[in-house]
């Protein structure tokens, strides 16, 4: 198998290494797996949805 260095030039723009997402930090990974934080975020999102529903229901 021959490895070539010109593979980056033959790829389409959306497949070049510069277009990929960055690696998450340790803190980000911690927050994604920390259940109390997930509960807080869940509650915040639900409160926002309830508020939008209530505002829509009472705007007429």
GIMOKA-V515597 format. One record per pair of residues at least 4 apart in sequence whose C-alpha atoms are under 8 Angstrom apart, sorted by the first residue. I is the first residue (numbers start at 1). J is the second residue. D is the distance in whole Angstrom. If there is no record, write none. Layout:
I/J/D
I/J/D
//
This chain:
6/10/7
7/11/6
8/16/6
8/17/8
11/15/6
11/16/6
12/16/7
13/19/8
14/19/6
15/19/7
15/20/8
16/20/7
24/28/6
24/29/7
25/29/6
26/30/6
27/31/6
28/32/6
29/33/6
30/34/6
31/37/6
31/38/8
32/38/7
33/38/8
34/38/6
35/39/6
36/40/6
37/41/6
38/42/6
39/43/6
40/44/6
41/45/6
42/46/6
43/47/6
44/48/6
45/49/6
46/50/6
47/51/6
48/52/6
49/53/6
50/54/6
51/55/6
52/56/6
53/57/6
54/58/6
55/59/6
56/60/8
//
